[in-house]
Amino acid sequence: MNPEPTFTPTLDAPVQIDRHTGWAELTLNRPAQRNAIDLAMARALGDAIASLEADDGVQVVVLRGAAGAFSSGLDLKAIQAHPDPAGVSFAELWLRVHQGLMTSGKVWIVALERHAINGAAALAIAGDWLVCGESAFLQIAEIKLGMAAPRNVAWLALRHSEAVAARLCLLGDRVGAAELLRLGIATEVRPDDAVVARARELAQTVSAYPAPGIAAVKRGLRAAHTRRAPGEWFDACTPMEAQP
């Protein structure tokens, strides 16, 4: 028997979950802020990932942004202005999100509409499958701010060569859909108005396969590439001088 879902967002919650037979859709839901990630969204996203991971009826997750855009990245002003009521730091909440994705036995399909910038780029790269709109772009611009990009680097190191990671991280520019496809970041490029529909189509296709095989293949892929416990990956990809 499936466990009862532990995450039931309201319509105005910072993330939304829509469950279907075999798959679910997880939506970043701050459209007025271009789905920028604040403390509340980071906490809700971590909770949602945990809830979906515990749901045996869900094998595939489509991750997208509300109102036709993925996410403009971290909302640094909101993060600084509104501390977490429980006293948990953003860094802790954000690490929980990425560790949840790293250890997930689900297949994650990202629908990239318009843009995924900085912290949001890491979420896009974390997907097992990235469906990118023709006019969409990904931008990892922390280098322009004198900052590291540890989550982006960790996911790029898992999935791509150092040369590809350098191309995305060292210029800090916008990388469009055609270039993302050429580099192997995007799995496929679709017309802008067909991105979400294609992601849903893929989710329906994969979720129809036997559930044990989906989880086994996903965990096998992760084990083959990390060659370490998934929870250790982010520490391994963080420079020693940046570790607490």
KOLTI-411631 format. One record per residue (C-alpha): residue number from 1; x, y, z. Coordinates in pm, 1 decimal, always signed. Example, Ala and Ser with C-alpha at 12.3 -4.5 7.8 and 13.67 -1.06 7.14 Angstrom:
+-----+----------+----------+----------+
!   k !        u !        v !        w !
+-----+----------+----------+----------+
!   1 !  +1230.0 !   -450.0 !   +780.0 !
!   2 !  +1367.0 !   -106.0 !   +714.0 !
+-----+----------+----------+----------+
***
This chain:
+-----+----------+----------+----------+
!   k !        u !        v !        w !
+-----+----------+----------+----------+
!   1 !     +0.0 !     +0.0 !     +0.0 !
!   2 !   +128.2 !   +346.4 !    -86.0 !
!   3 !   +203.8 !   +577.2 !   +208.4 !
!   4 !    -25.0 !   +871.6 !   +255.2 !
!   5 !   +120.0 !  +1180.4 !    +84.2 !
!   6 !   +284.4 !  +1406.2 !   +339.6 !
!   7 !   +275.7 !  +1714.6 !   +121.5 !
!   8 !    -58.2 !  +1865.9 !    +20.7 !
!   9 !     -3.1 !  +2220.9 !   -109.7 !
!  10 !   -275.2 !  +2480.6 !   -142.2 !
!  11 !   -339.7 !  +2658.2 !   -470.2 !
!  12 !   -119.1 !  +2950.7 !   -369.2 !
!  13 !   +164.1 !  +2732.9 !   -234.0 !
!  14 !   +513.8 !  +2792.6 !   -374.3 !
!  15 !   +512.1 !  +2449.5 !   -537.0 !
!  16 !   +226.2 !  +2241.8 !   -674.2 !
!  17 !   +196.7 !  +1865.0 !   -718.1 !
!  18 !    -47.0 !  +1709.8 !   -963.5 !
!  19 !    -52.3 !  +1330.7 !   -939.6 !
!  20 !   -148.8 !  +1109.0 !  -1233.2 !
!  21 !   -139.8 !   +734.9 !  -1291.1 !
!  22 !   +226.7 !   +643.1 !  -1258.6 !
!  23 !   +362.5 !   +995.2 !  -1275.6 !
!  24 !   +334.2 !  +1340.3 !  -1121.8 !
!  25 !   +389.6 !  +1700.4 !  -1222.2 !
!  26 !   +579.4 !  +1928.5 !   -983.3 !
!  27 !   +544.1 !  +2299.7 !  -1057.1 !
!  28 !   +748.4 !  +2589.9 !   -920.3 !
!  29 !   +473.0 !  +2836.4 !   -839.5 !
!  30 !   +584.2 !  +3197.2 !   -788.6 !
!  31 !   +491.5 !  +3336.0 !  -1131.3 !
!  32 !   +489.9 !  +3701.2 !  -1019.6 !
!  33 !   +857.7 !  +3655.7 !   -928.2 !
!  34 !   +937.8 !  +3449.7 !  -1239.4 !
!  35 !   +934.4 !  +3144.0 !  -1012.2 !
!  36 !  +1240.3 !  +3266.2 !   -822.5 !
!  37 !  +1336.8 !  +3039.8 !   -533.7 !
!  38 !  +1302.7 !  +3179.0 !   -181.7 !
!  39 !  +1315.9 !  +3003.8 !   +154.9 !
!  40 !   +951.4 !  +2899.3 !   +142.4 !
!  41 !   +990.1 !  +2747.7 !   -203.5 !
!  42 !  +1311.9 !  +2568.4 !   -108.5 !
!  43 !  +1143.1 !  +2413.9 !   +196.7 !
!  44 !   +831.0 !  +2321.8 !     -2.0 !
!  45 !  +1037.7 !  +2176.2 !   -284.6 !
!  46 !  +1232.5 !  +1956.4 !    -43.5 !
!  47 !   +907.0 !  +1839.1 !   +114.2 !
!  48 !   +755.0 !  +1769.6 !   -228.0 !
!  49 !  +1054.6 !  +1566.6 !   -344.1 !
!  50 !  +1040.1 !  +1358.3 !    -24.7 !
!  51 !   +665.9 !  +1305.7 !    -64.4 !
!  52 !   +699.8 !  +1192.7 !   -425.1 !
!  53 !   +990.5 !   +964.9 !   -339.8 !
!  54 !   +775.3 !   +792.2 !    -77.0 !
!  55 !   +485.4 !   +743.7 !   -318.9 !
!  56 !   +509.6 !   +399.7 !   -480.5 !
!  57 !   +242.6 !   +503.3 !   -730.7 !
!  58 !   +473.3 !   +762.9 !   -887.6 !
!  59 !   +759.9 !   +649.2 !  -1109.7 !
!  60 !   +825.6 !   +965.2 !  -1311.0 !
!  61 !   +815.7 !  +1334.9 !  -1221.0 !
!  62 !   +781.4 !  +1628.0 !  -1460.3 !
!  63 !   +944.8 !  +1939.8 !  -1314.9 !
!  64 !   +836.4 !  +2271.4 !  -1461.8 !
!  65 !   +766.5 !  +2635.3 !  -1377.5 !
!  66 !   +431.2 !  +2812.3 !  -1367.3 !
!  67 !   +313.7 !  +3060.2 !  -1632.3 !
!  68 !   +541.1 !  +2943.0 !  -1911.3 !
!  69 !   +880.4 !  +2997.4 !  -1746.4 !
!  70 !  +1103.4 !  +2762.2 !  -1550.0 !
!  71 !  +1279.2 !  +2984.3 !  -1293.0 !
!  72 !  +1490.5 !  +3298.9 !  -1270.1 !
!  73 !  +1705.2 !  +3149.0 !   -993.5 !
!  74 !  +1746.0 !  +3226.3 !   -625.7 !
!  75 !  +1553.7 !  +3522.6 !   -485.1 !
!  76 !  +1843.5 !  +3655.5 !   -277.8 !
!  77 !  +1659.2 !  +3966.0 !   -154.2 !
!  78 !  +1367.9 !  +3760.0 !    -25.6 !
!  79 !  +1601.4 !  +3503.7 !   +129.4 !
!  80 !  +1784.1 !  +3776.3 !   +322.0 !
!  81 !  +1470.2 !  +3968.1 !   +415.9 !
!  82 !  +1261.7 !  +3674.7 !   +537.8 !
!  83 !  +1455.5 !  +3421.6 !   +748.5 !
!  84 !  +1308.8 !  +3075.7 !   +793.4 !
!  85 !  +1070.0 !  +3069.9 !  +1094.7 !
!  86 !  +1228.0 !  +2746.4 !  +1215.3 !
!  87 !  +1575.7 !  +2896.0 !  +1200.9 !
!  88 !  +1695.5 !  +2667.5 !   +923.0 !
!  89 !  +1936.0 !  +2831.2 !   +678.9 !
!  90 !  +1868.3 !  +2849.0 !   +307.7 !
!  91 !  +2187.3 !  +2651.8 !   +245.4 !
!  92 !  +2050.4 !  +2361.4 !   +450.2 !
!  93 !  +1714.4 !  +2367.8 !   +273.5 !
!  94 !  +1877.4 !  +2391.3 !    -68.8 !
!  95 !  +2114.8 !  +2104.5 !     +3.7 !
!  96 !  +1817.4 !  +1892.1 !   +107.2 !
!  97 !  +1654.9 !  +1961.8 !   -231.9 !
!  98 !  +1961.4 !  +1849.3 !   -423.9 !
!  99 !  +2030.3 !  +1549.2 !   -204.8 !
! 100 !  +1669.4 !  +1446.9 !   -257.0 !
! 101 !  +1715.8 !  +1463.4 !   -631.7 !
! 102 !  +2049.9 !  +1283.9 !   -611.5 !
! 103 !  +1910.2 !   +988.1 !   -416.8 !
! 104 !  +1577.9 !   +972.0 !   -600.1 !
! 105 !  +1472.8 !   +647.0 !   -763.0 !
! 106 !  +1223.5 !   +831.8 !   -982.0 !
! 107 !  +1285.2 !   +949.3 !  -1337.3 !
! 108 !  +1291.5 !  +1331.8 !  -1351.0 !
! 109 !  +1190.7 !  +1507.5 !  -1672.0 !
! 110 !  +1250.8 !  +1884.0 !  -1679.8 !
! 111 !  +1040.8 !  +2110.2 !  -1902.8 !
! 112 !  +1262.7 !  +2414.7 !  -1967.2 !
! 113 !  +1055.6 !  +2709.6 !  -2081.6 !
! 114 !  +1203.8 !  +3059.8 !  -2124.7 !
! 115 !  +1494.1 !  +3041.0 !  -1880.1 !
! 116 !  +1672.7 !  +2861.3 !  -1597.1 !
! 117 !  +1922.4 !  +3095.3 !  -1430.2 !
! 118 !  +2193.6 !  +3027.5 !  -1171.2 !
! 119 !  +2038.2 !  +2818.1 !   -891.4 !
! 120 !  +1750.3 !  +2721.5 !  -1116.6 !
! 121 !  +1997.0 !  +2601.4 !  -1379.6 !
! 122 !  +2113.0 !  +2338.1 !  -1131.0 !
! 123 !  +1756.8 !  +2207.3 !  -1104.8 !
! 124 !  +1730.7 !  +2188.0 !  -1483.1 !
! 125 !  +2062.0 !  +2005.2 !  -1519.0 !
! 126 !  +1961.2 !  +1764.5 !  -1241.7 !
! 127 !  +1686.0 !  +1617.3 !  -1457.9 !
! 128 !  +1734.8 !  +1281.5 !  -1627.2 !
! 129 !  +1572.7 !  +1426.4 !  -1938.5 !
! 130 !  +1567.5 !  +1795.0 !  -2038.0 !
! 131 !  +1304.3 !  +1909.7 !  -2287.4 !
! 132 !  +1401.1 !  +2260.7 !  -2394.7 !
! 133 !  +1192.7 !  +2521.7 !  -2574.3 !
! 134 !  +1336.5 !  +2668.3 !  -2894.1 !
! 135 !  +1377.5 !  +3016.2 !  -2745.3 !
! 136 !  +1472.8 !  +2901.6 !  -2394.3 !
! 137 !  +1815.9 !  +2948.9 !  -2241.9 !
! 138 !  +2018.3 !  +2834.7 !  -1945.9 !
! 139 !  +2256.9 !  +3071.6 !  -1766.3 !
! 140 !  +2510.6 !  +2998.6 !  -1493.0 !
! 141 !  +2635.0 !  +3347.7 !  -1409.7 !
! 142 !  +2770.6 !  +3314.9 !  -1055.6 !
! 143 !  +3122.2 !  +3379.6 !  -1186.7 !
! 144 !  +3017.0 !  +3736.6 !  -1272.4 !
! 145 !  +2920.2 !  +3787.8 !   -908.0 !
! 146 !  +3244.7 !  +3649.8 !   -769.8 !
! 147 !  +3061.3 !  +3342.3 !   -643.9 !
! 148 !  +3104.1 !  +2968.9 !   -684.2 !
! 149 !  +2835.0 !  +2759.3 !   -849.5 !
! 150 !  +2864.5 !  +2439.0 !   -642.7 !
! 151 !  +2530.3 !  +2277.9 !   -726.6 !
! 152 !  +2566.5 !  +2348.0 !  -1098.0 !
! 153 !  +2923.1 !  +2215.1 !  -1092.9 !
! 154 !  +2815.7 !  +1901.2 !   -906.2 !
! 155 !  +2541.1 !  +1812.9 !  -1154.6 !
! 156 !  +2756.9 !  +1897.5 !  -1455.4 !
! 157 !  +3040.2 !  +1685.0 !  -1318.7 !
! 158 !  +2797.3 !  +1394.7 !  -1279.7 !
! 159 !  +2656.9 !  +1413.8 !  -1630.6 !
! 160 !  +2906.8 !  +1590.3 !  -1858.0 !
! 161 !  +3274.0 !  +1645.4 !  -1935.7 !
! 162 !  +3486.4 !  +1914.0 !  -1772.8 !
! 163 !  +3499.0 !  +2094.4 !  -2107.9 !
! 164 !  +3118.7 !  +2116.5 !  -2122.8 !
! 165 !  +3103.6 !  +2230.6 !  -1760.1 !
! 166 !  +3365.4 !  +2497.7 !  -1829.1 !
! 167 !  +3169.3 !  +2624.1 !  -2127.3 !
! 168 !  +2862.5 !  +2677.9 !  -1912.9 !
! 169 !  +3027.7 !  +2803.7 !  -1593.7 !
! 170 !  +3324.6 !  +3017.9 !  -1699.7 !
! 171 !  +3158.2 !  +3265.6 !  -1936.9 !
! 172 !  +2841.6 !  +3327.5 !  -1739.7 !
! 173 !  +2646.1 !  +3395.1 !  -2057.4 !
! 174 !  +2309.8 !  +3278.9 !  -2183.5 !
! 175 !  +2332.0 !  +2943.8 !  -2359.3 !
! 176 !  +2043.2 !  +2892.9 !  -2598.1 !
! 177 !  +1852.1 !  +2580.6 !  -2685.8 !
! 178 !  +2046.6 !  +2488.3 !  -2999.2 !
! 179 !  +2378.7 !  +2509.9 !  -2815.4 !
! 180 !  +2240.3 !  +2318.2 !  -2517.5 !
! 181 !  +2139.0 !  +2040.2 !  -2754.2 !
! 182 !  +2479.4 !  +2041.3 !  -2926.9 !
! 183 !  +2655.9 !  +2015.8 !  -2590.2 !
! 184 !  +2430.0 !  +1732.2 !  -2477.9 !
! 185 !  +2273.9 !  +1935.0 !  -2195.3 !
! 186 !  +1930.3 !  +1937.4 !  -2356.3 !
! 187 !  +1796.6 !  +1597.0 !  -2451.8 !
! 188 !  +1568.1 !  +1746.4 !  -2713.3 !
! 189 !  +1439.5 !  +2084.1 !  -2833.7 !
! 190 !  +1072.9 !  +2147.6 !  -2906.4 !
! 191 !   +862.4 !  +2449.1 !  -3010.5 !
! 192 !   +806.1 !  +2672.8 !  -2709.9 !
! 193 !   +436.6 !  +2591.1 !  -2688.6 !
! 194 !   +499.6 !  +2214.2 !  -2701.7 !
! 195 !   +756.0 !  +2174.7 !  -2421.7 !
! 196 !   +522.7 !  +2080.1 !  -2136.0 !
! 197 !   +311.6 !  +1853.6 !  -2356.4 !
! 198 !   +623.7 !  +1667.4 !  -2468.3 !
! 199 !   +746.3 !  +1628.8 !  -2109.6 !
! 200 !   +407.6 !  +1488.0 !  -2010.6 !
! 201 !   +413.2 !  +1250.6 !  -2307.4 !
! 202 !   +753.3 !  +1116.9 !  -2201.4 !
! 203 !   +631.7 !  +1078.1 !  -1843.3 !
! 204 !   +331.5 !   +877.4 !  -1956.0 !
! 205 !   +549.0 !   +655.1 !  -2174.9 !
! 206 !   +811.0 !   +575.1 !  -1911.9 !
! 207 !   +564.2 !   +539.2 !  -1623.7 !
! 208 !   +381.1 !   +264.4 !  -1816.1 !
! 209 !   +685.5 !    +36.1 !  -1785.3 !
! 210 !   +715.1 !   -200.8 !  -1486.4 !
! 211 !   +800.9 !     +1.6 !  -1177.6 !
! 212 !  +1084.0 !   -222.3 !  -1048.1 !
! 213 !  +1271.0 !   -185.6 !  -1376.8 !
! 214 !  +1241.3 !   +193.6 !  -1375.5 !
! 215 !  +1387.7 !   +222.0 !  -1026.5 !
! 216 !  +1658.2 !    -35.7 !  -1095.8 !
! 217 !  +1776.3 !   +137.6 !  -1413.3 !
! 218 !  +1771.2 !   +479.8 !  -1247.9 !
! 219 !  +1969.0 !   +364.8 !   -944.3 !
! 220 !  +2209.0 !   +169.2 !  -1166.0 !
! 221 !  +2281.6 !   +476.2 !  -1374.9 !
! 222 !  +2344.6 !   +684.5 !  -1064.9 !
! 223 !  +2572.1 !   +424.2 !   -907.1 !
! 224 !  +2772.4 !   +380.1 !  -1227.1 !
! 225 !  +2845.1 !   +750.7 !  -1259.7 !
! 226 !  +2897.4 !   +862.2 !   -900.2 !
! 227 !  +3097.5 !   +554.3 !   -792.0 !
! 228 !  +3026.2 !   +668.1 !   -435.6 !
! 229 !  +2732.3 !   +699.0 !   -199.5 !
! 230 !  +2495.7 !   +957.0 !   -354.4 !
! 231 !  +2491.9 !  +1161.7 !    -35.5 !
! 232 !  +2868.4 !  +1216.5 !    -64.5 !
! 233 !  +2858.3 !  +1362.7 !   -413.6 !
! 234 !  +2809.0 !  +1728.8 !   -324.0 !
! 235 !  +3092.6 !  +1726.1 !    -70.6 !
! 236 !  +3317.6 !  +1568.3 !   -332.0 !
! 237 !  +3234.7 !  +1847.5 !   -578.7 !
! 238 !  +3290.9 !  +2132.2 !   -329.4 !
! 239 !  +3642.2 !  +2281.2 !   -299.7 !
! 240 !  +3799.4 !  +2205.9 !    +38.6 !
! 241 !  +3837.0 !  +2574.8 !   +124.6 !
! 242 !  +3461.8 !  +2623.9 !    +76.3 !
! 243 !  +3359.6 !  +2337.3 !   +304.9 !
! 244 !  +3254.1 !  +2420.6 !   +664.3 !
+-----+----------+----------+----------+
***
